[in-house]
Amino acid sequence: MATNKAAPVEIDARGMKCPWPALRAARAMREGAGAVRVTADDPVAPTELAALAEGHGWAFTRTGTDRFLLEKQG
C-alpha cells in the first residue's frame, strides 16, 4: 500500500534577512512538517538553510533561484 507524502509547507521569506528564513523553516519542521519549501532572497539564506538542514540530518536542495527544499530523511 503506497503512502502519500504530504505537500511541503510553503514559506515565503522574501524580504526577510537571515536568520528569519531559517528560523521559520526550523519552526515548521519542529511542528511536524516532513518537508519545507522556502522562498528567500537574502543572499545568506542558502548557507543558513543548508547549515540548518545539515545540523538536523535533513536533505537540502536548491530548487531554483531563491527557492530551497528541506526534507526529513527516513
Predicted model as a PDB file, atoms N, CA, C, CB and O in Angstrom, pLDDT in the B-factor column:
MODEL        1                                                                  
ATOM      1  N   MET A   1       0.847  -1.175   0.000  1.00 47.00           N  
ATOM      2  CA  MET A   1       0.000   0.000   0.000  1.00 47.00           C  
ATOM      3  C   MET A   1       0.895   1.242   0.000  1.00 47.00           C  
ATOM      4  CB  MET A   1      -0.965  -0.004   1.226  1.00 47.00           C  
ATOM      5  O   MET A   1       1.742   1.381   0.882  1.00 47.00           O  
ATOM      6  N   ALA A   2       0.731   2.119  -0.941  1.00 48.00           N  
ATOM      7  CA  ALA A   2       1.554   3.324  -1.056  1.00 48.00           C  
ATOM      8  C   ALA A   2       1.071   4.381  -0.069  1.00 48.00           C  
ATOM      9  CB  ALA A   2       1.518   3.878  -2.500  1.00 48.00           C  
ATOM     10  O   ALA A   2      -0.126   4.535   0.175  1.00 48.00           O  
ATOM     11  N   THR A   3       2.042   5.106   0.493  1.00 48.00           N  
ATOM     12  CA  THR A   3       1.670   6.198   1.380  1.00 48.00           C  
ATOM     13  C   THR A   3       1.835   7.508   0.634  1.00 48.00           C  
ATOM     14  CB  THR A   3       2.521   6.188   2.677  1.00 48.00           C  
ATOM     15  O   THR A   3       2.763   7.668  -0.158  1.00 48.00           O  
ATOM     16  N   ASN A   4       0.947   8.427   0.884  1.00 51.00           N  
ATOM     17  CA  ASN A   4       1.017   9.731   0.241  1.00 51.00           C  
ATOM     18  C   ASN A   4       1.879  10.656   1.067  1.00 51.00           C  
ATOM     19  CB  ASN A   4      -0.383  10.327   0.046  1.00 51.00           C  
ATOM     20  O   ASN A   4       1.651  10.829   2.264  1.00 51.00           O  
ATOM     21  N   LYS A   5       2.865  11.249   0.430  1.00 73.00           N  
ATOM     22  CA  LYS A   5       3.668  12.250   1.106  1.00 73.00           C  
ATOM     23  C   LYS A   5       2.885  13.548   1.120  1.00 73.00           C  
ATOM     24  CB  LYS A   5       5.051  12.434   0.418  1.00 73.00           C  
ATOM     25  O   LYS A   5       2.286  13.943   0.120  1.00 73.00           O  
ATOM     26  N   ALA A   6       2.900  14.194   2.257  1.00 85.00           N  
ATOM     27  CA  ALA A   6       2.238  15.490   2.352  1.00 85.00           C  
ATOM     28  C   ALA A   6       3.033  16.507   1.538  1.00 85.00           C  
ATOM     29  CB  ALA A   6       2.103  15.945   3.838  1.00 85.00           C  
ATOM     30  O   ALA A   6       4.256  16.420   1.432  1.00 85.00           O  
ATOM     31  N   ALA A   7       2.330  17.448   0.981  1.00 94.00           N  
ATOM     32  CA  ALA A   7       2.996  18.521   0.239  1.00 94.00           C  
ATOM     33  C   ALA A   7       3.856  19.328   1.202  1.00 94.00           C  
ATOM     34  CB  ALA A   7       1.957  19.439  -0.480  1.00 94.00           C  
ATOM     35  O   ALA A   7       3.488  19.505   2.364  1.00 94.00           O  
ATOM     36  N   PRO A   8       4.996  19.819   0.731  1.00 97.00           N  
ATOM     37  CA  PRO A   8       5.843  20.629   1.607  1.00 97.00           C  
ATOM     38  C   PRO A   8       5.113  21.878   2.092  1.00 97.00           C  
ATOM     39  CB  PRO A   8       7.128  21.027   0.881  1.00 97.00           C  
ATOM     40  O   PRO A   8       4.289  22.452   1.380  1.00 97.00           O  
ATOM     41  N   VAL A   9       5.431  22.281   3.309  1.00 98.00           N  
ATOM     42  CA  VAL A   9       4.945  23.542   3.839  1.00 98.00           C  
ATOM     43  C   VAL A   9       5.649  24.656   3.077  1.00 98.00           C  
ATOM     44  CB  VAL A   9       5.193  23.655   5.385  1.00 98.00           C  
ATOM     45  O   VAL A   9       6.869  24.626   2.920  1.00 98.00           O  
ATOM     46  N   GLU A  10       4.897  25.626   2.608  1.00 98.00           N  
ATOM     47  CA  GLU A  10       5.463  26.746   1.840  1.00 98.00           C  
ATOM     48  C   GLU A  10       5.755  27.919   2.770  1.00 98.00           C  
ATOM     49  CB  GLU A  10       4.496  27.185   0.705  1.00 98.00           C  
ATOM     50  O   GLU A  10       4.889  28.350   3.531  1.00 98.00           O  
ATOM     51  N   ILE A  11       6.970  28.426   2.701  1.00 98.00           N  
ATOM     52  CA  ILE A  11       7.360  29.586   3.491  1.00 98.00           C  
ATOM     53  C   ILE A  11       7.878  30.655   2.535  1.00 98.00           C  
ATOM     54  CB  ILE A  11       8.440  29.211   4.563  1.00 98.00           C  
ATOM     55  O   ILE A  11       8.867  30.451   1.831  1.00 98.00           O  
ATOM     56  N   ASP A  12       7.203  31.779   2.521  1.00 98.00           N  
ATOM     57  CA  ASP A  12       7.640  32.919   1.705  1.00 98.00           C  
ATOM     58  C   ASP A  12       8.394  33.878   2.613  1.00 98.00           C  
ATOM     59  CB  ASP A  12       6.421  33.639   1.007  1.00 98.00           C  
ATOM     60  O   ASP A  12       7.794  34.636   3.376  1.00 98.00           O  
ATOM     61  N   ALA A  13       9.715  33.833   2.519  1.00 98.00           N  
ATOM     62  CA  ALA A  13      10.560  34.668   3.371  1.00 98.00           C  
ATOM     63  C   ALA A  13      11.248  35.770   2.558  1.00 98.00           C  
ATOM     64  CB  ALA A  13      11.611  33.806   4.086  1.00 98.00           C  
ATOM     65  O   ALA A  13      12.275  36.309   2.969  1.00 98.00           O  
ATOM     66  N   ARG A  14      10.671  36.089   1.413  1.00 98.00           N  
ATOM     67  CA  ARG A  14      11.249  37.175   0.610  1.00 98.00           C  
ATOM     68  C   ARG A  14      11.191  38.475   1.392  1.00 98.00           C  
ATOM     69  CB  ARG A  14      10.506  37.325  -0.745  1.00 98.00           C  
ATOM     70  O   ARG A  14      10.178  38.811   2.007  1.00 98.00           O  
ATOM     71  N   GLY A  15      12.306  39.200   1.352  1.00 98.00           N  
ATOM     72  CA  GLY A  15      12.398  40.460   2.063  1.00 98.00           C  
ATOM     73  C   GLY A  15      12.856  40.313   3.508  1.00 98.00           C  
ATOM     74  O   GLY A  15      13.122  41.311   4.177  1.00 98.00           O  
ATOM     75  N   MET A  16      12.949  39.083   3.993  1.00 98.00           N  
ATOM     76  CA  MET A  16      13.415  38.841   5.358  1.00 98.00           C  
ATOM     77  C   MET A  16      14.918  38.611   5.356  1.00 98.00           C  
ATOM     78  CB  MET A  16      12.683  37.633   5.984  1.00 98.00           C  
ATOM     79  O   MET A  16      15.446  37.905   4.497  1.00 98.00           O  
ATOM     80  N   LYS A  17      15.589  39.200   6.306  1.00 98.00           N  
ATOM     81  CA  LYS A  17      17.021  38.989   6.473  1.00 98.00           C  
ATOM     82  C   LYS A  17      17.244  37.762   7.347  1.00 98.00           C  
ATOM     83  CB  LYS A  17      17.703  40.241   7.093  1.00 98.00           C  
ATOM     84  O   LYS A  17      16.438  37.458   8.226  1.00 98.00           O  
ATOM     85  N   CYS A  18      18.343  37.062   7.097  1.00 95.00           N  
ATOM     86  CA  CYS A  18      18.698  35.930   7.940  1.00 95.00           C  
ATOM     87  C   CYS A  18      18.996  36.449   9.334  1.00 95.00           C  
ATOM     88  CB  CYS A  18      19.912  35.149   7.361  1.00 95.00           C  
ATOM     89  O   CYS A  18      19.591  37.513   9.502  1.00 95.00           O  
ATOM     90  N   PRO A  19      18.581  35.696  10.315  1.00 97.00           N  
ATOM     91  CA  PRO A  19      18.254  34.271  10.297  1.00 97.00           C  
ATOM     92  C   PRO A  19      16.770  33.946  10.138  1.00 97.00           C  
ATOM     93  CB  PRO A  19      18.742  33.652  11.545  1.00 97.00           C  
ATOM     94  O   PRO A  19      16.390  32.787  10.307  1.00 97.00           O  
ATOM     95  N   TRP A  20      15.913  34.925   9.819  1.00 98.00           N  
ATOM     96  CA  TRP A  20      14.473  34.673   9.791  1.00 98.00           C  
ATOM     97  C   TRP A  20      14.032  33.547   8.863  1.00 98.00           C  
ATOM     98  CB  TRP A  20      13.775  35.909   9.397  1.00 98.00           C  
ATOM     99  O   TRP A  20      13.196  32.744   9.276  1.00 98.00           O  
ATOM    100  N   PRO A  21      14.542  33.435   7.630  1.00 98.00           N  
ATOM    101  CA  PRO A  21      14.102  32.294   6.805  1.00 98.00           C  
ATOM    102  C   PRO A  21      14.412  30.943   7.453  1.00 98.00           C  
ATOM    103  CB  PRO A  21      14.766  32.361   5.433  1.00 98.00           C  
ATOM    104  O   PRO A  21      13.581  30.035   7.429  1.00 98.00           O  
ATOM    105  N   ALA A  22      15.601  30.813   8.027  1.00 98.00           N  
ATOM    106  CA  ALA A  22      15.978  29.558   8.680  1.00 98.00           C  
ATOM    107  C   ALA A  22      15.139  29.319   9.936  1.00 98.00           C  
ATOM    108  CB  ALA A  22      17.473  29.570   9.038  1.00 98.00           C  
ATOM    109  O   ALA A  22      14.742  28.186  10.208  1.00 98.00           O  
ATOM    110  N   LEU A  23      14.870  30.364  10.691  1.00 98.00           N  
ATOM    111  CA  LEU A  23      14.046  30.206  11.890  1.00 98.00           C  
ATOM    112  C   LEU A  23      12.633  29.766  11.541  1.00 98.00           C  
ATOM    113  CB  LEU A  23      14.001  31.510  12.680  1.00 98.00           C  
ATOM    114  O   LEU A  23      12.051  28.926  12.227  1.00 98.00           O  
ATOM    115  N   ARG A  24      12.093  30.320  10.495  1.00 98.00           N  
ATOM    116  CA  ARG A  24      10.736  29.916  10.059  1.00 98.00           C  
ATOM    117  C   ARG A  24      10.720  28.459   9.583  1.00 98.00           C  
ATOM    118  CB  ARG A  24      10.232  30.847   8.921  1.00 98.00           C  
ATOM    119  O   ARG A  24       9.790  27.708   9.879  1.00 98.00           O  
ATOM    120  N   ALA A  25      11.766  28.072   8.840  1.00 98.00           N  
ATOM    121  CA  ALA A  25      11.863  26.678   8.372  1.00 98.00           C  
ATOM    122  C   ALA A  25      12.002  25.724   9.554  1.00 98.00           C  
ATOM    123  CB  ALA A  25      13.065  26.507   7.407  1.00 98.00           C  
ATOM    124  O   ALA A  25      11.339  24.687   9.596  1.00 98.00           O  
ATOM    125  N   ALA A  26      12.848  26.062  10.503  1.00 98.00           N  
ATOM    126  CA  ALA A  26      13.054  25.207  11.677  1.00 98.00           C  
ATOM    127  C   ALA A  26      11.756  25.049  12.462  1.00 98.00           C  
ATOM    128  CB  ALA A  26      14.157  25.788  12.585  1.00 98.00           C  
ATOM    129  O   ALA A  26      11.433  23.956  12.929  1.00 98.00           O  
ATOM    130  N   ARG A  27      11.024  26.132  12.604  1.00 98.00           N  
ATOM    131  CA  ARG A  27       9.752  26.065  13.337  1.00 98.00           C  
ATOM    132  C   ARG A  27       8.764  25.137  12.636  1.00 98.00           C  
ATOM    133  CB  ARG A  27       9.141  27.470  13.484  1.00 98.00           C  
ATOM    134  O   ARG A  27       8.113  24.320  13.287  1.00 98.00           O  
ATOM    135  N   ALA A  28       8.649  25.257  11.321  1.00 98.00           N  
ATOM    136  CA  ALA A  28       7.716  24.395  10.584  1.00 98.00           C  
ATOM    137  C   ALA A  28       8.110  22.927  10.723  1.00 98.00           C  
ATOM    138  CB  ALA A  28       7.675  24.792   9.095  1.00 98.00           C  
ATOM    139  O   ALA A  28       7.248  22.064  10.891  1.00 98.00           O  
ATOM    140  N   MET A  29       9.402  22.647  10.653  1.00 98.00           N  
ATOM    141  CA  MET A  29       9.859  21.264  10.790  1.00 98.00           C  
ATOM    142  C   MET A  29       9.602  20.762  12.214  1.00 98.00           C  
ATOM    143  CB  MET A  29      11.366  21.150  10.439  1.00 98.00           C  
ATOM    144  O   MET A  29       9.178  19.621  12.397  1.00 98.00           O  
ATOM    145  N   ARG A  30       9.852  21.591  13.210  1.00 97.00           N  
ATOM    146  CA  ARG A  30       9.591  21.219  14.604  1.00 97.00           C  
ATOM    147  C   ARG A  30       8.115  20.923  14.835  1.00 97.00           C  
ATOM    148  CB  ARG A  30      10.049  22.331  15.546  1.00 97.00           C  
ATOM    149  O   ARG A  30       7.762  20.063  15.641  1.00 97.00           O  
ATOM    150  N   GLU A  31       7.261  21.644  14.121  1.00 97.00           N  
ATOM    151  CA  GLU A  31       5.819  21.467  14.289  1.00 97.00           C  
ATOM    152  C   GLU A  31       5.266  20.297  13.490  1.00 97.00           C  
ATOM    153  CB  GLU A  31       5.103  22.724  13.890  1.00 97.00           C  
ATOM    154  O   GLU A  31       4.051  20.104  13.431  1.00 97.00           O  
ATOM    155  N   GLY A  32       6.151  19.511  12.874  1.00 96.00           N  
ATOM    156  CA  GLY A  32       5.715  18.273  12.251  1.00 96.00           C  
ATOM    157  C   GLY A  32       5.764  18.198  10.748  1.00 96.00           C  
ATOM    158  O   GLY A  32       5.414  17.164  10.179  1.00 96.00           O  
ATOM    159  N   ALA A  33       6.187  19.256  10.080  1.00 97.00           N  
ATOM    160  CA  ALA A  33       6.290  19.182   8.622  1.00 97.00           C  
ATOM    161  C   ALA A  33       7.380  18.182   8.249  1.00 97.00           C  
ATOM    162  CB  ALA A  33       6.593  20.584   8.009  1.00 97.00           C  
ATOM    163  O   ALA A  33       8.437  18.138   8.878  1.00 97.00           O  
ATOM    164  N   GLY A  34       7.114  17.389   7.230  1.00 97.00           N  
ATOM    165  CA  GLY A  34       8.133  16.473   6.733  1.00 97.00           C  
ATOM    166  C   GLY A  34       9.033  17.140   5.718  1.00 97.00           C  
ATOM    167  O   GLY A  34      10.138  16.670   5.445  1.00 97.00           O  
ATOM    168  N   ALA A  35       8.553  18.240   5.161  1.00 98.00           N  
ATOM    169  CA  ALA A  35       9.325  18.994   4.171  1.00 98.00           C  
ATOM    170  C   ALA A  35       8.857  20.446   4.186  1.00 98.00           C  
ATOM    171  CB  ALA A  35       9.172  18.375   2.740  1.00 98.00           C  
ATOM    172  O   ALA A  35       7.698  20.752   4.465  1.00 98.00           O  
ATOM    173  N   VAL A  36       9.803  21.320   3.878  1.00 98.00           N  
ATOM    174  CA  VAL A  36       9.518  22.747   3.837  1.00 98.00           C  
ATOM    175  C   VAL A  36      10.140  23.315   2.571  1.00 98.00           C  
ATOM    176  CB  VAL A  36      10.059  23.476   5.109  1.00 98.00           C  
ATOM    177  O   VAL A  36      11.313  23.075   2.284  1.00 98.00           O  
ATOM    178  N   ARG A  37       9.351  24.069   1.816  1.00 98.00           N  
ATOM    179  CA  ARG A  37       9.859  24.777   0.637  1.00 98.00           C  
ATOM    180  C   ARG A  37       9.937  26.253   1.000  1.00 98.00           C  
ATOM    181  CB  ARG A  37       8.941  24.542  -0.633  1.00 98.00           C  
ATOM    182  O   ARG A  37       8.928  26.879   1.323  1.00 98.00           O  
ATOM    183  N   VAL A  38      11.153  26.804   0.942  1.00 98.00           N  
ATOM    184  CA  VAL A  38      11.387  28.185   1.356  1.00 98.00           C  
ATOM    185  C   VAL A  38      11.733  29.030   0.136  1.00 98.00           C  
ATOM    186  CB  VAL A  38      12.517  28.262   2.413  1.00 98.00           C  
ATOM    187  O   VAL A  38      12.576  28.648  -0.676  1.00 98.00           O  
ATOM    188  N   THR A  39      11.086  30.169   0.015  1.00 98.00           N  
ATOM    189  CA  THR A  39      11.469  31.173  -0.962  1.00 98.00           C  
ATOM    190  C   THR A  39      12.085  32.307  -0.161  1.00 98.00           C  
ATOM    191  CB  THR A  39      10.239  31.660  -1.844  1.00 98.00           C  
ATOM    192  O   THR A  39      11.417  32.945   0.652  1.00 98.00           O  
ATOM    193  N   ALA A  40      13.387  32.552  -0.406  1.00 98.00           N  
ATOM    194  CA  ALA A  40      14.110  33.562   0.361  1.00 98.00           C  
ATOM    195  C   ALA A  40      15.123  34.249  -0.540  1.00 98.00           C  
ATOM    196  CB  ALA A  40      14.811  32.932   1.590  1.00 98.00           C  
ATOM    197  O   ALA A  40      15.901  33.591  -1.230  1.00 98.00           O  
ATOM    198  N   ASP A  41      15.109  35.587  -0.530  1.00 98.00           N  
ATOM    199  CA  ASP A  41      16.003  36.329  -1.421  1.00 98.00           C  
ATOM    200  C   ASP A  41      17.217  36.940  -0.719  1.00 98.00           C  
ATOM    201  CB  ASP A  41      15.233  37.415  -2.100  1.00 98.00           C  
ATOM    202  O   ASP A  41      18.010  37.631  -1.358  1.00 98.00           O  
ATOM    203  N   ASP A  42      17.373  36.699   0.573  1.00 98.00           N  
ATOM    204  CA  ASP A  42      18.580  37.154   1.265  1.00 98.00           C  
ATOM    205  C   ASP A  42      19.744  36.299   0.754  1.00 98.00           C  
ATOM    206  CB  ASP A  42      18.427  37.046   2.844  1.00 98.00           C  
ATOM    207  O   ASP A  42      19.641  35.072   0.754  1.00 98.00           O  
ATOM    208  N   PRO A  43      20.845  36.914   0.322  1.00 97.00           N  
ATOM    209  CA  PRO A  43      21.967  36.131  -0.224  1.00 97.00           C  
ATOM    210  C   PRO A  43      22.594  35.171   0.782  1.00 97.00           C  
ATOM    211  CB  PRO A  43      23.031  37.063  -0.737  1.00 97.00           C  
ATOM    212  O   PRO A  43      23.309  34.252   0.383  1.00 97.00           O  
ATOM    213  N   VAL A  44      22.346  35.360   2.066  1.00 97.00           N  
ATOM    214  CA  VAL A  44      22.888  34.473   3.094  1.00 97.00           C  
ATOM    215  C   VAL A  44      21.985  33.248   3.297  1.00 97.00           C  
ATOM    216  CB  VAL A  44      23.055  35.238   4.421  1.00 97.00           C  
ATOM    217  O   VAL A  44      22.421  32.254   3.877  1.00 97.00           O  
ATOM    218  N   ALA A  45      20.762  33.308   2.837  1.00 98.00           N  
ATOM    219  CA  ALA A  45      19.782  32.243   3.085  1.00 98.00           C  
ATOM    220  C   ALA A  45      20.250  30.852   2.661  1.00 98.00           C  
ATOM    221  CB  ALA A  45      18.509  32.565   2.369  1.00 98.00           C  
ATOM    222  O   ALA A  45      20.066  29.911   3.433  1.00 98.00           O  
ATOM    223  N   PRO A  46      20.845  30.665   1.480  1.00 98.00           N  
ATOM    224  CA  PRO A  46      21.260  29.301   1.120  1.00 98.00           C  
ATOM    225  C   PRO A  46      22.235  28.692   2.125  1.00 98.00           C  
ATOM    226  CB  PRO A  46      21.896  29.303  -0.256  1.00 98.00           C  
ATOM    227  O   PRO A  46      22.129  27.513   2.465  1.00 98.00           O  
ATOM    228  N   THR A  47      23.172  29.488   2.593  1.00 98.00           N  
ATOM    229  CA  THR A  47      24.149  28.998   3.558  1.00 98.00           C  
ATOM    230  C   THR A  47      23.480  28.670   4.889  1.00 98.00           C  
ATOM    231  CB  THR A  47      25.261  30.031   3.765  1.00 98.00           C  
ATOM    232  O   THR A  47      23.758  27.633   5.490  1.00 98.00           O  
ATOM    233  N   GLU A  48      22.603  29.551   5.344  1.00 98.00           N  
ATOM    234  CA  GLU A  48      21.901  29.331   6.619  1.00 98.00           C  
ATOM    235  C   GLU A  48      20.989  28.104   6.552  1.00 98.00           C  
ATOM    236  CB  GLU A  48      21.075  30.575   6.995  1.00 98.00           C  
ATOM    237  O   GLU A  48      20.965  27.295   7.479  1.00 98.00           O  
ATOM    238  N   LEU A  49      20.245  27.969   5.463  1.00 98.00           N  
ATOM    239  CA  LEU A  49      19.329  26.838   5.335  1.00 98.00           C  
ATOM    240  C   LEU A  49      20.083  25.518   5.192  1.00 98.00           C  
ATOM    241  CB  LEU A  49      18.405  27.042   4.136  1.00 98.00           C  
ATOM    242  O   LEU A  49      19.665  24.503   5.749  1.00 98.00           O  
ATOM    243  N   ALA A  50      21.184  25.525   4.455  1.00 98.00           N  
ATOM    244  CA  ALA A  50      21.996  24.314   4.308  1.00 98.00           C  
ATOM    245  C   ALA A  50      22.580  23.894   5.652  1.00 98.00           C  
ATOM    246  CB  ALA A  50      23.124  24.538   3.283  1.00 98.00           C  
ATOM    247  O   ALA A  50      22.605  22.707   5.975  1.00 98.00           O  
ATOM    248  N   ALA A  51      23.049  24.856   6.432  1.00 98.00           N  
ATOM    249  CA  ALA A  51      23.601  24.545   7.754  1.00 98.00           C  
ATOM    250  C   ALA A  51      22.516  24.007   8.684  1.00 98.00           C  
ATOM    251  CB  ALA A  51      24.256  25.794   8.371  1.00 98.00           C  
ATOM    252  O   ALA A  51      22.758  23.070   9.444  1.00 98.00           O  
ATOM    253  N   LEU A  52      21.334  24.591   8.626  1.00 98.00           N  
ATOM    254  CA  LEU A  52      20.213  24.113   9.428  1.00 98.00           C  
ATOM    255  C   LEU A  52      19.903  22.655   9.085  1.00 98.00           C  
ATOM    256  CB  LEU A  52      18.967  24.999   9.202  1.00 98.00           C  
ATOM    257  O   LEU A  52      19.761  21.813   9.972  1.00 98.00           O  
ATOM    258  N   ALA A  53      19.802  22.376   7.803  1.00 98.00           N  
ATOM    259  CA  ALA A  53      19.498  21.016   7.363  1.00 98.00           C  
ATOM    260  C   ALA A  53      20.590  20.035   7.803  1.00 98.00           C  
ATOM    261  CB  ALA A  53      19.335  20.975   5.836  1.00 98.00           C  
ATOM    262  O   ALA A  53      20.293  18.954   8.312  1.00 98.00           O  
ATOM    263  N   GLU A  54      21.826  20.411   7.607  1.00 98.00           N  
ATOM    264  CA  GLU A  54      22.928  19.526   7.983  1.00 98.00           C  
ATOM    265  C   GLU A  54      22.921  19.245   9.483  1.00 98.00           C  
ATOM    266  CB  GLU A  54      24.270  20.141   7.570  1.00 98.00           C  
ATOM    267  O   GLU A  54      23.149  18.113   9.910  1.00 98.00           O  
ATOM    268  N   GLY A  55      22.665  20.261  10.265  1.00 98.00           N  
ATOM    269  CA  GLY A  55      22.645  20.103  11.709  1.00 98.00           C  
ATOM    270  C   GLY A  55      21.556  19.176  12.221  1.00 98.00           C  
ATOM    271  O   GLY A  55      21.671  18.617  13.312  1.00 98.00           O  
ATOM    272  N   HIS A  56      20.494  19.012  11.432  1.00 97.00           N  
ATOM    273  CA  HIS A  56      19.378  18.149  11.846  1.00 97.00           C  
ATOM    274  C   HIS A  56      19.285  16.853  11.045  1.00 97.00           C  
ATOM    275  CB  HIS A  56      18.079  18.903  11.719  1.00 97.00           C  
ATOM    276  O   HIS A  56      18.389  16.042  11.278  1.00 97.00           O  
ATOM    277  N   GLY A  57      20.197  16.657  10.111  1.00 97.00           N  
ATOM    278  CA  GLY A  57      20.150  15.439   9.298  1.00 97.00           C  
ATOM    279  C   GLY A  57      19.079  15.457   8.228  1.00 97.00           C  
ATOM    280  O   GLY A  57      18.614  14.403   7.793  1.00 97.00           O  
ATOM    281  N   TRP A  58      18.679  16.655   7.797  1.00 98.00           N  
ATOM    282  CA  TRP A  58      17.675  16.797   6.743  1.00 98.00           C  
ATOM    283  C   TRP A  58      18.356  16.976   5.400  1.00 98.00           C  
ATOM    284  CB  TRP A  58      16.737  17.985   7.030  1.00 98.00           C  
ATOM    285  O   TRP A  58      19.500  17.425   5.336  1.00 98.00           O  
ATOM    286  N   ALA A  59      17.667  16.630   4.340  1.00 98.00           N  
ATOM    287  CA  ALA A  59      18.171  16.888   2.989  1.00 98.00           C  
ATOM    288  C   ALA A  59      17.926  18.350   2.640  1.00 98.00           C  
ATOM    289  CB  ALA A  59      17.492  15.948   1.944  1.00 98.00           C  
ATOM    290  O   ALA A  59      16.896  18.923   2.996  1.00 98.00           O  
ATOM    291  N   PHE A  60      18.872  18.935   1.950  1.00 98.00           N  
ATOM    292  CA  PHE A  60      18.754  20.321   1.486  1.00 98.00           C  
ATOM    293  C   PHE A  60      18.959  20.337  -0.014  1.00 98.00           C  
ATOM    294  CB  PHE A  60      19.784  21.259   2.201  1.00 98.00           C  
ATOM    295  O   PHE A  60      19.945  19.798  -0.516  1.00 98.00           O  
ATOM    296  N   THR A  61      18.028  20.954  -0.735  1.00 98.00           N  
ATOM    297  CA  THR A  61      18.113  21.056  -2.187  1.00 98.00           C  
ATOM    298  C   THR A  61      17.766  22.464  -2.615  1.00 98.00           C  
ATOM    299  CB  THR A  61      17.183  20.038  -2.870  1.00 98.00           C  
ATOM    300  O   THR A  61      16.767  23.032  -2.173  1.00 98.00           O  
ATOM    301  N   ARG A  62      18.599  23.027  -3.481  1.00 98.00           N  
ATOM    302  CA  ARG A  62      18.245  24.309  -4.095  1.00 98.00           C  
ATOM    303  C   ARG A  62      17.412  23.962  -5.315  1.00 98.00           C  
ATOM    304  CB  ARG A  62      19.528  25.179  -4.478  1.00 98.00           C  
ATOM    305  O   ARG A  62      17.890  23.267  -6.212  1.00 98.00           O  
ATOM    306  N   THR A  63      16.174  24.433  -5.365  1.00 98.00           N  
ATOM    307  CA  THR A  63      15.262  24.043  -6.438  1.00 98.00           C  
ATOM    308  C   THR A  63      15.080  25.133  -7.482  1.00 98.00           C  
ATOM    309  CB  THR A  63      13.924  23.674  -5.862  1.00 98.00           C  
ATOM    310  O   THR A  63      14.371  24.932  -8.468  1.00 98.00           O  
ATOM    311  N   GLY A  64      15.704  26.269  -7.282  1.00 97.00           N  
ATOM    312  CA  GLY A  64      15.600  27.367  -8.237  1.00 97.00           C  
ATOM    313  C   GLY A  64      16.198  28.614  -7.633  1.00 97.00           C  
ATOM    314  O   GLY A  64      16.716  28.594  -6.516  1.00 97.00           O  
ATOM    315  N   THR A  65      16.124  29.690  -8.373  1.00 95.00           N  
ATOM    316  CA  THR A  65      16.598  30.959  -7.856  1.00 95.00           C  
ATOM    317  C   THR A  65      15.769  31.333  -6.635  1.00 95.00           C  
ATOM    318  CB  THR A  65      16.527  32.065  -8.938  1.00 95.00           C  
ATOM    319  O   THR A  65      14.553  31.495  -6.729  1.00 95.00           O  
ATOM    320  N   ASP A  66      16.421  31.467  -5.509  1.00 97.00           N  
ATOM    321  CA  ASP A  66      15.762  31.858  -4.260  1.00 97.00           C  
ATOM    322  C   ASP A  66      14.752  30.834  -3.752  1.00 97.00           C  
ATOM    323  CB  ASP A  66      15.072  33.173  -4.449  1.00 97.00           C  
ATOM    324  O   ASP A  66      13.867  31.179  -2.969  1.00 97.00           O  
ATOM    325  N   ARG A  67      14.872  29.560  -4.191  1.00 98.00           N  
ATOM    326  CA  ARG A  67      13.931  28.518  -3.740  1.00 98.00           C  
ATOM    327  C   ARG A  67      14.722  27.333  -3.234  1.00 98.00           C  
ATOM    328  CB  ARG A  67      12.962  28.082  -4.888  1.00 98.00           C  
ATOM    329  O   ARG A  67      15.684  26.883  -3.857  1.00 98.00           O  
ATOM    330  N   PHE A  68      14.280  26.830  -2.063  1.00 98.00           N  
ATOM    331  CA  PHE A  68      15.017  25.778  -1.377  1.00 98.00           C  
ATOM    332  C   PHE A  68      14.048  24.775  -0.767  1.00 98.00           C  
ATOM    333  CB  PHE A  68      15.933  26.372  -0.292  1.00 98.00           C  
ATOM    334  O   PHE A  68      12.936  25.131  -0.376  1.00 98.00           O  
ATOM    335  N   LEU A  69      14.476  23.528  -0.691  1.00 98.00           N  
ATOM    336  CA  LEU A  69      13.648  22.480  -0.130  1.00 98.00           C  
ATOM    337  C   LEU A  69      14.430  21.778   0.980  1.00 98.00           C  
ATOM    338  CB  LEU A  69      13.205  21.472  -1.229  1.00 98.00           C  
ATOM    339  O   LEU A  69      15.560  21.337   0.769  1.00 98.00           O  
ATOM    340  N   LEU A  70      13.831  21.680   2.146  1.00 98.00           N  
ATOM    341  CA  LEU A  70      14.380  20.925   3.254  1.00 98.00           C  
ATOM    342  C   LEU A  70      13.440  19.758   3.515  1.00 98.00           C  
ATOM    343  CB  LEU A  70      14.560  21.818   4.530  1.00 98.00           C  
ATOM    344  O   LEU A  70      12.225  19.940   3.590  1.00 98.00           O  
ATOM    345  N   GLU A  71      14.009  18.538   3.656  1.00 98.00           N  
ATOM    346  CA  GLU A  71      13.192  17.354   3.851  1.00 98.00           C  
ATOM    347  C   GLU A  71      13.785  16.470   4.929  1.00 98.00           C  
ATOM    348  CB  GLU A  71      13.049  16.578   2.549  1.00 98.00           C  
ATOM    349  O   GLU A  71      14.996  16.257   4.985  1.00 98.00           O  
ATOM    350  N   LYS A  72      12.910  15.956   5.787  1.00 97.00           N  
ATOM    351  CA  LYS A  72      13.346  14.973   6.776  1.00 97.00           C  
ATOM    352  C   LYS A  72      13.653  13.677   6.045  1.00 97.00           C  
ATOM    353  CB  LYS A  72      12.262  14.752   7.887  1.00 97.00           C  
ATOM    354  O   LYS A  72      12.997  13.345   5.058  1.00 97.00           O  
ATOM    355  N   GLN A  73      14.637  12.953   6.522  1.00 92.00           N  
ATOM    356  CA  GLN A  73      15.046  11.693   5.919  1.00 92.00           C  
ATOM    357  C   GLN A  73      14.388  10.528   6.649  1.00 92.00           C  
ATOM    358  CB  GLN A  73      16.580  11.550   5.941  1.00 92.00           C  
ATOM    359  O   GLN A  73      14.165  10.575   7.859  1.00 92.00           O  
ATOM    360  N   GLY A  74      14.082   9.473   5.878  1.00 77.00           N  
ATOM    361  CA  GLY A  74      13.575   8.269   6.502  1.00 77.00           C  
ATOM    362  C   GLY A  74      12.154   8.033   6.395  1.00 77.00           C  
ATOM    363  O   GLY A  74      11.654   7.029   6.902  1.00 77.00           O  
TER     364      GLY A  74                                                      
ENDMDL                                                                          
END                                                                             
